[in-house]
Amino acid sequence: MSTVSQLLQRGARSLESHSDSPRLDAELLLGRTLRLSRSALIARGNDPVSSEREQGYASLIEQRLKGAPVAHLTGTREFWSLALRVTPAVLVPRPETELLVELALQRLPGRQAGPAVDRACSVLDLGTGSGAIALAIASERPGVRVTGVDISPSALEVAVQNSCDLGLARIDWRLGSWFEPVPGERFDVIVANPPYVAAADPALEHLRAEPAIALCGGPTGLEALSAIAGAAVPHLHTHGWLILEHGSDQAPDRSHDCSSATASPKSARISIFPANPALRWEPSTHHIRKRHDPLRNHTGRFHHRAP
């Protein structure tokens, strides 16, 4: 009979060539099997594991080796310190997207401003998926009016369930494509992590377990970005902001007087735009370094102040 420690070592070795974080994956999967936290796994490393539990763990490791995301196997993913339900109907929230949340919060009044100021502010999250971005913002700004939109009924069900689980049920969830569910409405901040991987990108093969509708933006990968940027202005209040996540090789044309920055030595560039009434998405012709996973490339800022 194997011990907890032995199973962790074995699982991590199996995943070394299939994961950037084999030890973490092994801990999360064994923790799921034994219903133990990661710290408890370490504390109980010498405890024996029944053959039935060991077989269950081995099955999860095998599924991980075949490409299943850990979040789909455990059913949860932490984002902004929030425990979110995750199913194959939604994109697994990436830690890089937390930067998008930070940028949105910077453009909303702080907690010290009070609930009266909060209630005067509004945020729209397009393509909300699991609701990660909308829920993170709502958790930090309790009085802000947050609306989450998604075209997938199954994805929206996950978002609604997450909002109930987290006690953030005041978010207004709407079904539809981009701005269609919010006709005539304006917001202070519009955020989106839309599908931006090109249809022919070989990296999609490594992401086949996640919903294609949340990954592939079309032949060029720019289709969703262009659609959102082109329709955003009528839905922004004066001095409103549009913040989009996109691939590192899709940085907007810097001829529009934009600047760039990096959040950390390991992150790709962030593009920042000044006021421009003719908001549109025009990709740069210069190349920015790509990374293997297109969803880890670049959390970028494409900002626009509404006229």
C-alpha positions in Angstrom: 0.0 0.0 0.0 1.5 3.4 -1.1 1.7 6.4 1.2 0.6 9.9 0.4 4.2 11.0 -0.1 5.0 8.2 -2.5 1.9 8.9 -4.6 2.8 12.5 -4.9 6.3 11.7 -6.0 5.1 9.2 -8.5 2.4 11.5 -9.9 4.8 14.4 -10.2 7.3 12.3 -12.1 4.6 11.1 -14.5 3.6 14.7 -15.3 7.1 16.2 -15.7 6.9 16.1 -19.5 3.2 17.2 -19.7 3.0 20.1 -17.3 4.8 23.3 -16.3 3.9 22.5 -12.7 4.0 18.7 -12.2 4.3 18.8 -8.4 1.5 21.3 -8.0 -0.8 19.3 -10.4 -0.1 16.1 -8.5 -0.9 17.7 -5.2 -4.1 19.2 -6.4 -5.3 15.9 -7.9 -4.4 13.8 -4.9 -5.9 16.5 -2.7 -9.1 16.1 -4.7 -9.0 12.3 -4.3 -8.4 12.3 -0.6 -10.4 15.5 0.2 -7.3 17.0 1.8 -5.7 20.4 1.4 -2.1 20.7 0.1 -0.8 21.4 3.5 -2.6 18.4 4.9 -1.0 16.2 2.2 2.4 17.2 3.4 1.5 16.8 7.1 0.1 13.3 6.4 2.8 12.2 4.0 3.4 8.9 5.7 -0.3 7.9 5.8 -1.2 4.9 3.7 -3.7 5.3 0.9 -6.3 2.6 0.1 -6.1 0.8 -3.2 -9.4 2.3 -4.2 -8.3 5.9 -3.6 -5.0 5.1 -5.4 -6.8 3.9 -8.4 -8.9 7.0 -8.4 -5.8 9.2 -8.3 -4.2 7.2 -11.1 -7.2 7.8 -13.2 -6.9 11.6 -12.7 -3.2 11.5 -13.5 -4.0 9.6 -16.7 -6.6 12.1 -17.8 -4.1 14.9 -17.1 -1.6 13.2 -19.3 -4.2 13.2 -22.1 -4.5 16.9 -21.8 -7.4 17.5 -19.4 -6.9 20.7 -17.4 -6.4 20.3 -13.7 -9.3 22.6 -13.1 -11.7 20.4 -15.1 -10.5 17.3 -13.1 -10.9 19.0 -9.7 -13.9 21.1 -10.7 -12.5 24.3 -9.2 -9.9 27.0 -9.9 -8.8 29.9 -7.7 -8.8 33.3 -9.3 -8.3 36.5 -7.3 -8.4 34.4 -4.2 -11.9 33.3 -5.1 -12.7 29.6 -5.5 -14.5 29.2 -8.8 -16.4 26.3 -10.2 -15.0 25.3 -13.6 -16.5 23.0 -16.2 -15.6 22.1 -19.8 -18.1 24.8 -20.8 -15.8 27.6 -19.7 -12.2 28.7 -20.2 -10.1 27.9 -17.2 -9.2 31.3 -15.6 -5.5 32.2 -16.0 -3.6 34.1 -13.3 -2.4 36.5 -16.0 -5.9 37.8 -16.4 -5.8 39.1 -12.8 -3.8 42.0 -14.2 -6.9 43.0 -16.2 -8.9 43.0 -12.9 -6.2 45.3 -11.4 -6.4 47.7 -14.3 -10.2 47.9 -14.0 -10.1 48.5 -10.3 -7.6 51.3 -10.8 -10.3 53.1 -12.9 -13.0 52.7 -10.3 -13.3 54.7 -7.1 -11.5 52.9 -4.2 -13.3 51.3 -1.3 -12.8 54.4 0.8 -15.0 56.4 -1.6 -18.1 54.8 -0.1 -21.1 52.9 -1.4 -22.8 56.0 -2.8 -19.9 56.6 -5.2 -19.8 52.9 -6.0 -23.4 52.8 -7.0 -22.8 55.5 -9.6 -20.2 53.3 -11.3 -20.8 50.4 -13.7 -18.7 47.7 -15.3 -19.5 45.4 -18.3 -17.6 42.1 -18.6 -18.0 40.7 -22.2 -17.5 37.0 -22.7 -17.6 36.4 -19.0 -17.3 32.6 -19.1 -17.0 31.4 -15.5 -17.6 35.0 -14.3 -14.0 35.3 -13.0 -13.4 38.9 -14.0 -16.9 40.2 -13.0 -16.8 38.3 -9.7 -13.3 39.6 -8.8 -14.4 43.2 -9.5 -17.6 42.8 -7.6 -15.8 41.3 -4.6 -13.5 44.4 -4.4 -16.2 47.0 -5.2 -19.4 45.9 -3.6 -21.5 48.8 -4.7 -20.5 48.9 -8.3 -23.1 47.8 -10.8 -21.5 44.8 -12.6 -23.0 43.1 -15.7 -21.6 39.9 -17.2 -22.4 38.8 -20.8 -21.8 35.5 -22.5 -23.2 33.9 -25.7 -23.0 30.4 -24.2 -26.0 29.3 -21.9 -23.8 26.6 -20.4 -21.1 29.1 -19.5 -23.6 31.6 -18.1 -25.0 28.8 -15.8 -21.5 28.3 -14.4 -21.1 32.1 -13.8 -24.5 32.3 -12.0 -23.6 29.3 -9.8 -20.3 30.9 -8.9 -22.0 34.1 -8.0 -24.4 32.3 -5.7 -21.6 30.2 -4.1 -19.6 33.4 -3.4 -22.5 35.4 -2.1 -22.2 37.9 -5.0 -25.6 37.3 -6.5 -26.2 41.0 -7.3 -24.3 40.7 -10.6 -26.6 41.1 -13.7 -25.9 38.1 -16.0 -27.2 38.3 -19.5 -27.2 35.9 -22.5 -26.0 37.1 -25.9 -23.2 38.2 -28.2 -21.0 41.1 -27.0 -23.1 44.2 -26.8 -26.4 42.8 -28.0 -27.8 42.1 -24.5 -27.1 45.7 -23.4 -28.8 47.9 -26.0 -28.5 51.6 -25.3 -26.6 51.1 -22.0 -23.4 52.8 -21.1 -20.7 51.8 -18.7 -17.7 53.3 -17.0 -15.4 50.4 -17.6 -15.8 47.6 -20.2 -13.5 44.6 -19.8 -13.1 41.5 -22.0 -10.8 38.5 -22.4 -12.2 37.5 -25.8 -11.2 34.6 -28.0 -8.0 35.7 -29.8 -6.3 32.6 -31.0 -6.1 32.3 -34.8 -7.9 29.2 -36.3 -4.7 27.8 -37.7 -2.6 28.3 -34.6 -1.0 24.9 -33.7 -1.2 25.8 -30.0 -5.0 25.1 -30.2 -4.1 21.4 -30.2 -2.8 21.7 -26.6 -6.0 23.5 -25.6 -8.5 21.1 -27.2 -10.0 20.3 -23.8 -11.3 23.8 -23.4 -14.3 25.3 -25.4 -13.2 26.4 -28.9 -15.7 29.3 -28.8 -13.7 30.8 -25.9 -10.4 30.3 -27.6 -10.6 30.8 -31.4 -11.4 34.2 -32.6 -11.5 33.3 -36.3 -9.0 33.0 -39.1 -6.8 35.8 -37.8 -7.7 35.8 -34.1 -8.5 39.5 -34.4 -12.2 39.2 -35.2 -13.6 39.4 -31.7 -11.1 42.2 -30.7 -12.2 44.2 -33.8 -15.9 43.7 -33.1 -15.6 44.8 -29.5 -13.4 47.8 -30.2 -15.5 48.9 -33.1 -18.8 48.8 -31.1 -17.6 50.0 -27.7 -17.8 53.8 -27.9 -21.7 54.0 -27.8 -21.6 51.9 -24.6 -19.0 54.0 -22.8 -19.7 56.9 -20.5 -17.6 60.1 -21.0 -14.1 59.3 -19.7 -15.0 55.6 -19.8 -12.4 52.8 -20.4 -12.2 49.8 -22.6 -9.6 47.1 -21.4 -9.0 44.1 -23.5 -6.7 41.1 -23.1 -5.1 39.9 -26.3 -2.1 38.0 -27.7 1.4 39.4 -27.6 1.6 39.3 -31.4 -1.6 41.3 -31.7 -0.4 44.5 -30.0 -2.2 47.5 -31.5 -0.4 49.8 -33.9 1.8 52.2 -31.8 1.4 54.9 -34.4 -1.7 55.9 -32.5 0.5 57.5 -29.8 0.2 54.5 -27.5 2.9 53.6 -25.0 3.9 50.2 -23.7 5.0 48.7 -20.4 5.6 45.4 -18.7 4.1 44.3 -15.4 7.1 42.0 -14.6 10.2 40.7 -16.3 8.3 37.6 -17.3 5.2 39.3 -18.7 4.7 40.5 -22.3 3.9 44.1 -23.2 0.9 46.1 -22.2 -0.4 48.6 -24.7 -1.9 51.8 -23.4 -3.9 54.2 -25.6 -4.9 57.8 -25.1 -8.3 59.3 -26.0 -9.3 58.5 -29.5 -12.9 58.9 -30.6 -12.3 56.7 -33.7 -11.7 53.6 -31.6 -10.7 50.6 -33.7 -8.4 47.6 -33.5 -5.4 48.0 -35.8 -2.7 45.4 -35.1 0.9 46.4 -35.2 3.1 45.2 -38.1 6.0 44.7 -35.7 6.4 41.3 -33.9 6.3 40.9 -30.1 7.8 37.8 -28.6 5.4 34.9 -28.5 5.2 32.3 -25.7 4.1 28.7 -26.1 0.6 29.1 -24.7 -1.3 31.9 -26.5 -3.5 32.4 -23.4 -0.4 33.2 -21.3 1.1 35.6 -23.9 -0.1 39.0 -22.9 -2.7 40.7 -20.8 -2.8 43.9 -22.7 -4.4 47.3 -22.2 -6.3 48.8 -25.1 -7.7 51.9 -23.5 -10.0 54.4 -24.9 -11.7 57.4 -23.3 -15.2 57.9 -24.8 -15.8 61.2 -26.4 
